Amino acid sequence: MATAVYCLCALTSATCATLLFRMYWRHRRHATRLALWSSLSFLGFAISNLLVFADLVVLRSGAALALARAATACLAGSLLLFGLIWEVE
């Protein structure tokens, strides 16, 4: 059951990233840069979720990729925060 949840989380994040980037690319003149920052953030979350899957299901270690998972999630959250702050100004 956990394997399905990890896969669905990664798939959902990747889908959100794709849809946000498509929206940004098609409406470049009218779209805000927040869509770009959000798509990059969701891409980072998808990579983080793939690392969770690889670490807990494939490698079955739980700690081998812990630093990479945390760093990727932190970077993705930072991108979203930066985009939110950048758009306010």
PDB file with one MODEL, atoms N, CA, C and O in Angstrom:
MODEL        1
ATOM      1  N   MET A   1       0.814  -1.187   0.000  1.00  0.00           N
ATOM      2  CA  MET A   1       0.000   0.000   0.000  1.00  0.00           C
ATOM      3  C   MET A   1       0.867   1.264   0.000  1.00  0.00           C
ATOM      4  O   MET A   1       0.549   2.245  -0.673  1.00  0.00           O
ATOM      5  N   ALA A   2       1.953   1.227   0.756  1.00  0.00           N
ATOM      6  CA  ALA A   2       2.831   2.388   0.812  1.00  0.00           C
ATOM      7  C   ALA A   2       3.466   2.662  -0.546  1.00  0.00           C
ATOM      8  O   ALA A   2       3.682   3.819  -0.907  1.00  0.00           O
ATOM      9  N   THR A   3       3.762   1.622  -1.290  1.00  0.00           N
ATOM     10  CA  THR A   3       4.351   1.784  -2.615  1.00  0.00           C
ATOM     11  C   THR A   3       3.413   2.560  -3.530  1.00  0.00           C
ATOM     12  O   THR A   3       3.852   3.431  -4.281  1.00  0.00           O
ATOM     13  N   ALA A   4       2.132   2.248  -3.467  1.00  0.00           N
ATOM     14  CA  ALA A   4       1.152   2.949  -4.300  1.00  0.00           C
ATOM     15  C   ALA A   4       1.065   4.420  -3.908  1.00  0.00           C
ATOM     16  O   ALA A   4       0.946   5.287  -4.774  1.00  0.00           O
ATOM     17  N   VAL A   5       1.122   4.703  -2.615  1.00  0.00           N
ATOM     18  CA  VAL A   5       1.054   6.094  -2.155  1.00  0.00           C
ATOM     19  C   VAL A   5       2.275   6.874  -2.630  1.00  0.00           C
ATOM     20  O   VAL A   5       2.138   8.005  -3.094  1.00  0.00           O
ATOM     21  N   TYR A   6       3.469   6.287  -2.522  1.00  0.00           N
ATOM     22  CA  TYR A   6       4.689   6.966  -2.981  1.00  0.00           C
ATOM     23  C   TYR A   6       4.612   7.254  -4.477  1.00  0.00           C
ATOM     24  O   TYR A   6       4.979   8.341  -4.923  1.00  0.00           O
ATOM     25  N   CYS A   7       4.136   6.284  -5.247  1.00  0.00           N
ATOM     26  CA  CYS A   7       4.027   6.476  -6.698  1.00  0.00           C
ATOM     27  C   CYS A   7       2.993   7.537  -7.040  1.00  0.00           C
ATOM     28  O   CYS A   7       3.227   8.377  -7.908  1.00  0.00           O
ATOM     29  N   LEU A   8       1.857   7.504  -6.365  1.00  0.00           N
ATOM     30  CA  LEU A   8       0.815   8.492  -6.637  1.00  0.00           C
ATOM     31  C   LEU A   8       1.250   9.903  -6.253  1.00  0.00           C
ATOM     32  O   LEU A   8       0.910  10.864  -6.943  1.00  0.00           O
ATOM     33  N   CYS A   9       1.987  10.033  -5.174  1.00  0.00           N
ATOM     34  CA  CYS A   9       2.499  11.362  -4.781  1.00  0.00           C
ATOM     35  C   CYS A   9       3.465  11.907  -5.829  1.00  0.00           C
ATOM     36  O   CYS A   9       3.396  13.081  -6.190  1.00  0.00           O
ATOM     37  N   ALA A  10       4.358  11.059  -6.312  1.00  0.00           N
ATOM     38  CA  ALA A  10       5.305  11.493  -7.337  1.00  0.00           C
ATOM     39  C   ALA A  10       4.579  11.835  -8.635  1.00  0.00           C
ATOM     40  O   ALA A  10       4.903  12.827  -9.288  1.00  0.00           O
ATOM     41  N   LEU A  11       3.609  11.025  -9.004  1.00  0.00           N
ATOM     42  CA  LEU A  11       2.851  11.267 -10.224  1.00  0.00           C
ATOM     43  C   LEU A  11       2.031  12.551 -10.123  1.00  0.00           C
ATOM     44  O   LEU A  11       1.960  13.318 -11.083  1.00  0.00           O
ATOM     45  N   THR A  12       1.422  12.786  -8.987  1.00  0.00           N
ATOM     46  CA  THR A  12       0.631  13.999  -8.794  1.00  0.00           C
ATOM     47  C   THR A  12       1.508  15.247  -8.852  1.00  0.00           C
ATOM     48  O   THR A  12       1.134  16.238  -9.479  1.00  0.00           O
ATOM     49  N   SER A  13       2.662  15.205  -8.207  1.00  0.00           N
ATOM     50  CA  SER A  13       3.568  16.362  -8.239  1.00  0.00           C
ATOM     51  C   SER A  13       4.079  16.620  -9.651  1.00  0.00           C
ATOM     52  O   SER A  13       4.167  17.771 -10.077  1.00  0.00           O
ATOM     53  N   ALA A  14       4.413  15.565 -10.373  1.00  0.00           N
ATOM     54  CA  ALA A  14       4.896  15.724 -11.743  1.00  0.00           C
ATOM     55  C   ALA A  14       3.794  16.261 -12.651  1.00  0.00           C
ATOM     56  O   ALA A  14       4.059  17.075 -13.536  1.00  0.00           O
ATOM     57  N   THR A  15       2.569  15.812 -12.437  1.00  0.00           N
ATOM     58  CA  THR A  15       1.442  16.303 -13.228  1.00  0.00           C
ATOM     59  C   THR A  15       1.188  17.784 -12.950  1.00  0.00           C
ATOM     60  O   THR A  15       0.958  18.559 -13.879  1.00  0.00           O
ATOM     61  N   CYS A  16       1.228  18.173 -11.691  1.00  0.00           N
ATOM     62  CA  CYS A  16       1.054  19.590 -11.349  1.00  0.00           C
ATOM     63  C   CYS A  16       2.152  20.441 -11.982  1.00  0.00           C
ATOM     64  O   CYS A  16       1.880  21.518 -12.511  1.00  0.00           O
ATOM     65  N   ALA A  17       3.381  19.959 -11.927  1.00  0.00           N
ATOM     66  CA  ALA A  17       4.494  20.700 -12.534  1.00  0.00           C
ATOM     67  C   ALA A  17       4.283  20.852 -14.036  1.00  0.00           C
ATOM     68  O   ALA A  17       4.506  21.928 -14.591  1.00  0.00           O
ATOM     69  N   THR A  18       3.857  19.789 -14.686  1.00  0.00           N
ATOM     70  CA  THR A  18       3.635  19.826 -16.129  1.00  0.00           C
ATOM     71  C   THR A  18       2.511  20.793 -16.497  1.00  0.00           C
ATOM     72  O   THR A  18       2.654  21.598 -17.417  1.00  0.00           O
ATOM     73  N   LEU A  19       1.406  20.710 -15.783  1.00  0.00           N
ATOM     74  CA  LEU A  19       0.278  21.591 -16.090  1.00  0.00           C
ATOM     75  C   LEU A  19       0.605  23.057 -15.828  1.00  0.00           C
ATOM     76  O   LEU A  19       0.219  23.926 -16.610  1.00  0.00           O
ATOM     77  N   LEU A  20       1.303  23.334 -14.747  1.00  0.00           N
ATOM     78  CA  LEU A  20       1.685  24.717 -14.460  1.00  0.00           C
ATOM     79  C   LEU A  20       2.663  25.260 -15.497  1.00  0.00           C
ATOM     80  O   LEU A  20       2.545  26.410 -15.919  1.00  0.00           O
ATOM     81  N   PHE A  21       3.625  24.439 -15.907  1.00  0.00           N
ATOM     82  CA  PHE A  21       4.590  24.902 -16.903  1.00  0.00           C
ATOM     83  C   PHE A  21       3.914  25.107 -18.256  1.00  0.00           C
ATOM     84  O   PHE A  21       4.216  26.072 -18.958  1.00  0.00           O
ATOM     85  N   ARG A  22       3.002  24.209 -18.628  1.00  0.00           N
ATOM     86  CA  ARG A  22       2.268  24.386 -19.887  1.00  0.00           C
ATOM     87  C   ARG A  22       1.459  25.668 -19.869  1.00  0.00           C
ATOM     88  O   ARG A  22       1.411  26.393 -20.863  1.00  0.00           O
ATOM     89  N   MET A  23       0.814  25.953 -18.723  1.00  0.00           N
ATOM     90  CA  MET A  23       0.034  27.178 -18.615  1.00  0.00           C
ATOM     91  C   MET A  23       0.938  28.404 -18.738  1.00  0.00           C
ATOM     92  O   MET A  23       0.596  29.373 -19.416  1.00  0.00           O
ATOM     93  N   TYR A  24       2.090  28.351 -18.081  1.00  0.00           N
ATOM     94  CA  TYR A  24       3.031  29.466 -18.167  1.00  0.00           C
ATOM     95  C   TYR A  24       3.536  29.639 -19.599  1.00  0.00           C
ATOM     96  O   TYR A  24       3.620  30.764 -20.090  1.00  0.00           O
ATOM     97  N   TRP A  25       3.871  28.541 -20.271  1.00  0.00           N
ATOM     98  CA  TRP A  25       4.465  28.611 -21.609  1.00  0.00           C
ATOM     99  C   TRP A  25       3.458  29.094 -22.644  1.00  0.00           C
ATOM    100  O   TRP A  25       3.812  29.872 -23.530  1.00  0.00           O
ATOM    101  N   ARG A  26       2.215  28.647 -22.549  1.00  0.00           N
ATOM    102  CA  ARG A  26       1.199  29.047 -23.527  1.00  0.00           C
ATOM    103  C   ARG A  26       0.763  30.494 -23.356  1.00  0.00           C
ATOM    104  O   ARG A  26       0.413  31.154 -24.335  1.00  0.00           O
ATOM    105  N   HIS A  27       0.781  30.985 -22.148  1.00  0.00           N
ATOM    106  CA  HIS A  27       0.317  32.345 -21.871  1.00  0.00           C
ATOM    107  C   HIS A  27       1.469  33.196 -21.317  1.00  0.00           C
ATOM    108  O   HIS A  27       1.315  33.881 -20.306  1.00  0.00           O
ATOM    109  N   ARG A  28       2.605  33.144 -21.983  1.00  0.00           N
ATOM    110  CA  ARG A  28       3.797  33.850 -21.491  1.00  0.00           C
ATOM    111  C   ARG A  28       3.563  35.344 -21.315  1.00  0.00           C
ATOM    112  O   ARG A  28       4.073  35.950 -20.372  1.00  0.00           O
ATOM    113  N   ARG A  29       2.810  35.924 -22.200  1.00  0.00           N
ATOM    114  CA  ARG A  29       2.626  37.381 -22.134  1.00  0.00           C
ATOM    115  C   ARG A  29       1.721  37.790 -20.986  1.00  0.00           C
ATOM    116  O   ARG A  29       1.883  38.876 -20.429  1.00  0.00           O
ATOM    117  N   HIS A  30       0.773  36.940 -20.625  1.00  0.00           N
ATOM    118  CA  HIS A  30      -0.203  37.307 -19.601  1.00  0.00           C
ATOM    119  C   HIS A  30      -0.020  36.547 -18.290  1.00  0.00           C
ATOM    120  O   HIS A  30      -0.551  36.948 -17.255  1.00  0.00           O
ATOM    121  N   ALA A  31       0.724  35.463 -18.337  1.00  0.00           N
ATOM    122  CA  ALA A  31       0.898  34.655 -17.130  1.00  0.00           C
ATOM    123  C   ALA A  31       1.905  35.313 -16.185  1.00  0.00           C
ATOM    124  O   ALA A  31       2.825  36.010 -16.613  1.00  0.00           O
ATOM    125  N   THR A  32       1.710  35.077 -14.932  1.00  0.00           N
ATOM    126  CA  THR A  32       2.658  35.600 -13.951  1.00  0.00           C
ATOM    127  C   THR A  32       3.824  34.634 -13.816  1.00  0.00           C
ATOM    128  O   THR A  32       3.729  33.460 -14.174  1.00  0.00           O
ATOM    129  N   ARG A  33       4.907  35.148 -13.300  1.00  0.00           N
ATOM    130  CA  ARG A  33       6.067  34.289 -13.079  1.00  0.00           C
ATOM    131  C   ARG A  33       5.835  33.315 -11.938  1.00  0.00           C
ATOM    132  O   ARG A  33       6.590  32.358 -11.769  1.00  0.00           O
ATOM    133  N   LEU A  34       4.791  33.558 -11.155  1.00  0.00           N
ATOM    134  CA  LEU A  34       4.472  32.643 -10.068  1.00  0.00           C
ATOM    135  C   LEU A  34       4.158  31.249 -10.602  1.00  0.00           C
ATOM    136  O   LEU A  34       4.453  30.253  -9.941  1.00  0.00           O
ATOM    137  N   ALA A  35       3.568  31.169 -11.782  1.00  0.00           N
ATOM    138  CA  ALA A  35       3.309  29.861 -12.394  1.00  0.00           C
ATOM    139  C   ALA A  35       4.617  29.148 -12.707  1.00  0.00           C
ATOM    140  O   ALA A  35       4.713  27.932 -12.540  1.00  0.00           O
ATOM    141  N   LEU A  36       5.613  29.882 -13.154  1.00  0.00           N
ATOM    142  CA  LEU A  36       6.924  29.279 -13.427  1.00  0.00           C
ATOM    143  C   LEU A  36       7.577  28.797 -12.145  1.00  0.00           C
ATOM    144  O   LEU A  36       8.086  27.677 -12.094  1.00  0.00           O
ATOM    145  N   TRP A  37       7.572  29.625 -11.110  1.00  0.00           N
ATOM    146  CA  TRP A  37       8.182  29.226  -9.846  1.00  0.00           C
ATOM    147  C   TRP A  37       7.436  28.048  -9.230  1.00  0.00           C
ATOM    148  O   TRP A  37       8.047  27.157  -8.640  1.00  0.00           O
ATOM    149  N   SER A  38       6.121  28.048  -9.369  1.00  0.00           N
ATOM    150  CA  SER A  38       5.334  26.937  -8.833  1.00  0.00           C
ATOM    151  C   SER A  38       5.618  25.651  -9.582  1.00  0.00           C
ATOM    152  O   SER A  38       5.706  24.584  -8.974  1.00  0.00           O
ATOM    153  N   SER A  39       5.764  25.741 -10.900  1.00  0.00           N
ATOM    154  CA  SER A  39       6.075  24.525 -11.668  1.00  0.00           C
ATOM    155  C   SER A  39       7.447  23.980 -11.308  1.00  0.00           C
ATOM    156  O   SER A  39       7.618  22.765 -11.205  1.00  0.00           O
ATOM    157  N   LEU A  40       8.420  24.850 -11.116  1.00  0.00           N
ATOM    158  CA  LEU A  40       9.750  24.390 -10.693  1.00  0.00           C
ATOM    159  C   LEU A  40       9.705  23.778  -9.297  1.00  0.00           C
ATOM    160  O   LEU A  40      10.405  22.806  -9.011  1.00  0.00           O
ATOM    161  N   SER A  41       8.882  24.350  -8.439  1.00  0.00           N
ATOM    162  CA  SER A  41       8.730  23.824  -7.094  1.00  0.00           C
ATOM    163  C   SER A  41       8.107  22.430  -7.121  1.00  0.00           C
ATOM    164  O   SER A  41       8.589  21.521  -6.446  1.00  0.00           O
ATOM    165  N   PHE A  42       7.047  22.262  -7.894  1.00  0.00           N
ATOM    166  CA  PHE A  42       6.409  20.952  -7.986  1.00  0.00           C
ATOM    167  C   PHE A  42       7.316  19.927  -8.655  1.00  0.00           C
ATOM    168  O   PHE A  42       7.246  18.739  -8.341  1.00  0.00           O
ATOM    169  N   LEU A  43       8.163  20.375  -9.570  1.00  0.00           N
ATOM    170  CA  LEU A  43       9.153  19.461 -10.144  1.00  0.00           C
ATOM    171  C   LEU A  43      10.112  18.978  -9.058  1.00  0.00           C
ATOM    172  O   LEU A  43      10.461  17.799  -9.012  1.00  0.00           O
ATOM    173  N   GLY A  44      10.532  19.887  -8.191  1.00  0.00           N
ATOM    174  CA  GLY A  44      11.385  19.500  -7.070  1.00  0.00           C
ATOM    175  C   GLY A  44      10.691  18.545  -6.120  1.00  0.00           C
ATOM    176  O   GLY A  44      11.307  17.603  -5.620  1.00  0.00           O
ATOM    177  N   PHE A  45       9.403  18.785  -5.865  1.00  0.00           N
ATOM    178  CA  PHE A  45       8.649  17.876  -5.004  1.00  0.00           C
ATOM    179  C   PHE A  45       8.507  16.494  -5.648  1.00  0.00           C
ATOM    180  O   PHE A  45       8.550  15.478  -4.955  1.00  0.00           O
ATOM    181  N   ALA A  46       8.337  16.459  -6.971  1.00  0.00           N
ATOM    182  CA  ALA A  46       8.251  15.176  -7.669  1.00  0.00           C
ATOM    183  C   ALA A  46       9.568  14.418  -7.563  1.00  0.00           C
ATOM    184  O   ALA A  46       9.573  13.204  -7.355  1.00  0.00           O
ATOM    185  N   ILE A  47      10.678  15.122  -7.703  1.00  0.00           N
ATOM    186  CA  ILE A  47      11.987  14.477  -7.560  1.00  0.00           C
ATOM    187  C   ILE A  47      12.169  13.980  -6.139  1.00  0.00           C
ATOM    188  O   ILE A  47      12.691  12.887  -5.921  1.00  0.00           O
ATOM    189  N   SER A  48      11.743  14.773  -5.178  1.00  0.00           N
ATOM    190  CA  SER A  48      11.830  14.357  -3.783  1.00  0.00           C
ATOM    191  C   SER A  48      10.997  13.102  -3.527  1.00  0.00           C
ATOM    192  O   SER A  48      11.436  12.196  -2.819  1.00  0.00           O
ATOM    193  N   ASN A  49       9.804  13.051  -4.101  1.00  0.00           N
ATOM    194  CA  ASN A  49       8.961  11.873  -3.943  1.00  0.00           C
ATOM    195  C   ASN A  49       9.554  10.655  -4.637  1.00  0.00           C
ATOM    196  O   ASN A  49       9.420   9.535  -4.144  1.00  0.00           O
ATOM    197  N   LEU A  50      10.201  10.859  -5.765  1.00  0.00           N
ATOM    198  CA  LEU A  50      10.879   9.737  -6.422  1.00  0.00           C
ATOM    199  C   LEU A  50      12.042   9.230  -5.573  1.00  0.00           C
ATOM    200  O   LEU A  50      12.306   8.028  -5.534  1.00  0.00           O
ATOM    201  N   LEU A  51      12.728  10.130  -4.902  1.00  0.00           N
ATOM    202  CA  LEU A  51      13.800   9.715  -4.007  1.00  0.00           C
ATOM    203  C   LEU A  51      13.258   8.956  -2.799  1.00  0.00           C
ATOM    204  O   LEU A  51      13.894   8.017  -2.320  1.00  0.00           O
ATOM    205  N   VAL A  52      12.091   9.355  -2.308  1.00  0.00           N
ATOM    206  CA  VAL A  52      11.446   8.605  -1.224  1.00  0.00           C
ATOM    207  C   VAL A  52      11.138   7.193  -1.692  1.00  0.00           C
ATOM    208  O   VAL A  52      11.406   6.226  -0.979  1.00  0.00           O
ATOM    209  N   PHE A  53      10.576   7.071  -2.886  1.00  0.00           N
ATOM    210  CA  PHE A  53      10.266   5.756  -3.442  1.00  0.00           C
ATOM    211  C   PHE A  53      11.527   4.917  -3.598  1.00  0.00           C
ATOM    212  O   PHE A  53      11.552   3.742  -3.232  1.00  0.00           O
ATOM    213  N   ALA A  54      12.571   5.528  -4.144  1.00  0.00           N
ATOM    214  CA  ALA A  54      13.817   4.784  -4.347  1.00  0.00           C
ATOM    215  C   ALA A  54      14.440   4.363  -3.019  1.00  0.00           C
ATOM    216  O   ALA A  54      14.976   3.262  -2.899  1.00  0.00           O
ATOM    217  N   ASP A  55      14.366   5.230  -2.044  1.00  0.00           N
ATOM    218  CA  ASP A  55      15.000   4.942  -0.759  1.00  0.00           C
ATOM    219  C   ASP A  55      14.225   3.901   0.046  1.00  0.00           C
ATOM    220  O   ASP A  55      14.824   2.985   0.610  1.00  0.00           O
ATOM    221  N   LEU A  56      12.914   4.034   0.104  1.00  0.00           N
ATOM    222  CA  LEU A  56      12.126   3.167   0.975  1.00  0.00           C
ATOM    223  C   LEU A  56      11.657   1.877   0.303  1.00  0.00           C
ATOM    224  O   LEU A  56      11.450   0.870   0.981  1.00  0.00           O
ATOM    225  N   VAL A  57      11.485   1.896  -1.020  1.00  0.00           N
ATOM    226  CA  VAL A  57      10.967   0.711  -1.702  1.00  0.00           C
ATOM    227  C   VAL A  57      12.071  -0.039  -2.434  1.00  0.00           C
ATOM    228  O   VAL A  57      12.196  -1.255  -2.288  1.00  0.00           O
ATOM    229  N   VAL A  58      12.871   0.670  -3.216  1.00  0.00           N
ATOM    230  CA  VAL A  58      13.890   0.007  -4.022  1.00  0.00           C
ATOM    231  C   VAL A  58      15.089  -0.396  -3.170  1.00  0.00           C
ATOM    232  O   VAL A  58      15.490  -1.560  -3.171  1.00  0.00           O
ATOM    233  N   LEU A  59      15.659   0.554  -2.449  1.00  0.00           N
ATOM    234  CA  LEU A  59      16.851   0.264  -1.641  1.00  0.00           C
ATOM    235  C   LEU A  59      16.513  -0.333  -0.278  1.00  0.00           C
ATOM    236  O   LEU A  59      17.331  -1.032   0.319  1.00  0.00           O
ATOM    237  N   ARG A  60      15.316  -0.057   0.207  1.00  0.00           N
ATOM    238  CA  ARG A  60      14.833  -0.543   1.504  1.00  0.00           C
ATOM    239  C   ARG A  60      15.762  -0.184   2.667  1.00  0.00           C
ATOM    240  O   ARG A  60      15.902  -0.946   3.623  1.00  0.00           O
ATOM    241  N   SER A  61      16.386   0.975   2.570  1.00  0.00           N
ATOM    242  CA  SER A  61      17.295   1.370   3.642  1.00  0.00           C
ATOM    243  C   SER A  61      16.661   2.402   4.571  1.00  0.00           C
ATOM    244  O   SER A  61      16.802   2.317   5.791  1.00  0.00           O
ATOM    245  N   GLY A  62      15.978   3.355   4.002  1.00  0.00           N
ATOM    246  CA  GLY A  62      15.345   4.387   4.803  1.00  0.00           C
ATOM    247  C   GLY A  62      16.269   5.521   5.198  1.00  0.00           C
ATOM    248  O   GLY A  62      15.798   6.572   5.634  1.00  0.00           O
ATOM    249  N   ALA A  63      17.563   5.337   5.057  1.00  0.00           N
ATOM    250  CA  ALA A  63      18.491   6.388   5.459  1.00  0.00           C
ATOM    251  C   ALA A  63      19.550   6.687   4.397  1.00  0.00           C
ATOM    252  O   ALA A  63      20.287   7.665   4.524  1.00  0.00           O
ATOM    253  N   ALA A  64      19.634   5.873   3.369  1.00  0.00           N
ATOM    254  CA  ALA A  64      20.685   6.058   2.368  1.00  0.00           C
ATOM    255  C   ALA A  64      20.514   7.365   1.603  1.00  0.00           C
ATOM    256  O   ALA A  64      21.496   8.043   1.302  1.00  0.00           O
ATOM    257  N   LEU A  65      19.298   7.714   1.295  1.00  0.00           N
ATOM    258  CA  LEU A  65      19.035   8.936   0.527  1.00  0.00           C
ATOM    259  C   LEU A  65      18.333   9.997   1.355  1.00  0.00           C
ATOM    260  O   LEU A  65      17.728  10.914   0.799  1.00  0.00           O
ATOM    261  N   ALA A  66      18.403   9.889   2.655  1.00  0.00           N
ATOM    262  CA  ALA A  66      17.675  10.814   3.531  1.00  0.00           C
ATOM    263  C   ALA A  66      18.139  12.254   3.332  1.00  0.00           C
ATOM    264  O   ALA A  66      17.308  13.161   3.288  1.00  0.00           O
ATOM    265  N   LEU A  67      19.423  12.480   3.214  1.00  0.00           N
ATOM    266  CA  LEU A  67      19.934  13.834   3.024  1.00  0.00           C
ATOM    267  C   LEU A  67      19.517  14.393   1.666  1.00  0.00           C
ATOM    268  O   LEU A  67      19.151  15.564   1.567  1.00  0.00           O
ATOM    269  N   ALA A  68      19.566  13.577   0.632  1.00  0.00           N
ATOM    270  CA  ALA A  68      19.153  14.023  -0.697  1.00  0.00           C
ATOM    271  C   ALA A  68      17.664  14.326  -0.735  1.00  0.00           C
ATOM    272  O   ALA A  68      17.241  15.295  -1.366  1.00  0.00           O
ATOM    273  N   ARG A  69      16.862  13.496  -0.061  1.00  0.00           N
ATOM    274  CA  ARG A  69      15.419  13.739  -0.010  1.00  0.00           C
ATOM    275  C   ARG A  69      15.118  15.055   0.691  1.00  0.00           C
ATOM    276  O   ARG A  69      14.325  15.859   0.202  1.00  0.00           O
ATOM    277  N   ALA A  70      15.747  15.271   1.827  1.00  0.00           N
ATOM    278  CA  ALA A  70      15.504  16.495   2.598  1.00  0.00           C
ATOM    279  C   ALA A  70      15.994  17.727   1.841  1.00  0.00           C
ATOM    280  O   ALA A  70      15.327  18.762   1.842  1.00  0.00           O
ATOM    281  N   ALA A  71      17.144  17.623   1.202  1.00  0.00           N
ATOM    282  CA  ALA A  71      17.687  18.764   0.457  1.00  0.00           C
ATOM    283  C   ALA A  71      16.808  19.112  -0.734  1.00  0.00           C
ATOM    284  O   ALA A  71      16.586  20.289  -1.019  1.00  0.00           O
ATOM    285  N   THR A  72      16.311  18.106  -1.426  1.00  0.00           N
ATOM    286  CA  THR A  72      15.446  18.352  -2.578  1.00  0.00           C
ATOM    287  C   THR A  72      14.126  18.985  -2.158  1.00  0.00           C
ATOM    288  O   THR A  72      13.651  19.921  -2.801  1.00  0.00           O
ATOM    289  N   ALA A  73      13.536  18.480  -1.086  1.00  0.00           N
ATOM    290  CA  ALA A  73      12.278  19.058  -0.593  1.00  0.00           C
ATOM    291  C   ALA A  73      12.491  20.481  -0.089  1.00  0.00           C
ATOM    292  O   ALA A  73      11.637  21.345  -0.291  1.00  0.00           O
ATOM    293  N   CYS A  74      13.619  20.731   0.562  1.00  0.00           N
ATOM    294  CA  CYS A  74      13.922  22.074   1.059  1.00  0.00           C
ATOM    295  C   CYS A  74      14.135  23.041  -0.105  1.00  0.00           C
ATOM    296  O   CYS A  74      13.669  24.179  -0.058  1.00  0.00           O
ATOM    297  N   LEU A  75      14.827  22.600  -1.131  1.00  0.00           N
ATOM    298  CA  LEU A  75      15.041  23.433  -2.306  1.00  0.00           C
ATOM    299  C   LEU A  75      13.718  23.734  -3.009  1.00  0.00           C
ATOM    300  O   LEU A  75      13.487  24.862  -3.442  1.00  0.00           O
ATOM    301  N   ALA A  76      12.858  22.734  -3.122  1.00  0.00           N
ATOM    302  CA  ALA A  76      11.565  22.937  -3.773  1.00  0.00           C
ATOM    303  C   ALA A  76      10.706  23.923  -2.979  1.00  0.00           C
ATOM    304  O   ALA A  76      10.072  24.801  -3.564  1.00  0.00           O
ATOM    305  N   GLY A  77      10.682  23.786  -1.673  1.00  0.00           N
ATOM    306  CA  GLY A  77       9.938  24.730  -0.847  1.00  0.00           C
ATOM    307  C   GLY A  77      10.521  26.128  -0.920  1.00  0.00           C
ATOM    308  O   GLY A  77       9.781  27.112  -0.908  1.00  0.00           O
ATOM    309  N   SER A  78      11.836  26.223  -0.996  1.00  0.00           N
ATOM    310  CA  SER A  78      12.492  27.525  -1.112  1.00  0.00           C
ATOM    311  C   SER A  78      12.161  28.199  -2.444  1.00  0.00           C
ATOM    312  O   SER A  78      11.976  29.415  -2.495  1.00  0.00           O
ATOM    313  N   LEU A  79      12.087  27.415  -3.515  1.00  0.00           N
ATOM    314  CA  LEU A  79      11.702  27.981  -4.810  1.00  0.00           C
ATOM    315  C   LEU A  79      10.289  28.555  -4.765  1.00  0.00           C
ATOM    316  O   LEU A  79      10.032  29.634  -5.299  1.00  0.00           O
ATOM    317  N   LEU A  80       9.388  27.837  -4.132  1.00  0.00           N
ATOM    318  CA  LEU A  80       8.020  28.333  -4.026  1.00  0.00           C
ATOM    319  C   LEU A  80       7.957  29.590  -3.158  1.00  0.00           C
ATOM    320  O   LEU A  80       7.256  30.543  -3.497  1.00  0.00           O
ATOM    321  N   LEU A  81       8.671  29.596  -2.065  1.00  0.00           N
ATOM    322  CA  LEU A  81       8.707  30.765  -1.196  1.00  0.00           C
ATOM    323  C   LEU A  81       9.320  31.960  -1.910  1.00  0.00           C
ATOM    324  O   LEU A  81       8.817  33.077  -1.792  1.00  0.00           O
ATOM    325  N   PHE A  82      10.395  31.739  -2.644  1.00  0.00           N
ATOM    326  CA  PHE A  82      11.032  32.810  -3.399  1.00  0.00           C
ATOM    327  C   PHE A  82      10.062  33.369  -4.434  1.00  0.00           C
ATOM    328  O   PHE A  82       9.964  34.585  -4.599  1.00  0.00           O
ATOM    329  N   GLY A  83       9.342  32.488  -5.134  1.00  0.00           N
ATOM    330  CA  GLY A  83       8.380  32.939  -6.129  1.00  0.00           C
ATOM    331  C   GLY A  83       7.257  33.742  -5.505  1.00  0.00           C
ATOM    332  O   GLY A  83       6.815  34.739  -6.077  1.00  0.00           O
ATOM    333  N   LEU A  84       6.793  33.325  -4.350  1.00  0.00           N
ATOM    334  CA  LEU A  84       5.728  34.075  -3.678  1.00  0.00           C
ATOM    335  C   LEU A  84       6.212  35.455  -3.233  1.00  0.00           C
ATOM    336  O   LEU A  84       5.481  36.438  -3.359  1.00  0.00           O
ATOM    337  N   ILE A  85       7.423  35.535  -2.719  1.00  0.00           N
ATOM    338  CA  ILE A  85       7.970  36.816  -2.291  1.00  0.00           C
ATOM    339  C   ILE A  85       8.272  37.707  -3.494  1.00  0.00           C
ATOM    340  O   ILE A  85       8.007  38.908  -3.452  1.00  0.00           O
ATOM    341  N   TRP A  86       8.818  37.137  -4.558  1.00  0.00           N
ATOM    342  CA  TRP A  86       9.193  37.885  -5.751  1.00  0.00           C
ATOM    343  C   TRP A  86       7.959  38.524  -6.383  1.00  0.00           C
ATOM    344  O   TRP A  86       8.031  39.668  -6.834  1.00  0.00           O
ATOM    345  N   GLU A  87       6.838  37.821  -6.428  1.00  0.00           N
ATOM    346  CA  GLU A  87       5.635  38.322  -7.092  1.00  0.00           C
ATOM    347  C   GLU A  87       4.951  39.419  -6.279  1.00  0.00           C
ATOM    348  O   GLU A  87       4.194  40.207  -6.846  1.00  0.00           O
ATOM    349  N   VAL A  88       5.187  39.493  -4.992  1.00  0.00           N
ATOM    350  CA  VAL A  88       4.550  40.539  -4.186  1.00  0.00           C
ATOM    351  C   VAL A  88       5.134  41.900  -4.516  1.00  0.00           C
ATOM    352  O   VAL A  88       4.424  42.905  -4.533  1.00  0.00           O
ATOM    353  N   GLU A  89       6.414  41.925  -4.774  1.00  0.00           N
ATOM    354  CA  GLU A  89       7.090  43.205  -5.052  1.00  0.00           C
ATOM    355  C   GLU A  89       6.747  43.744  -6.360  1.00  0.00           C
ATOM    356  O   GLU A  89       7.234  44.811  -6.736  1.00  0.00           O
TER     357      GLU A  89
ENDMDL
END
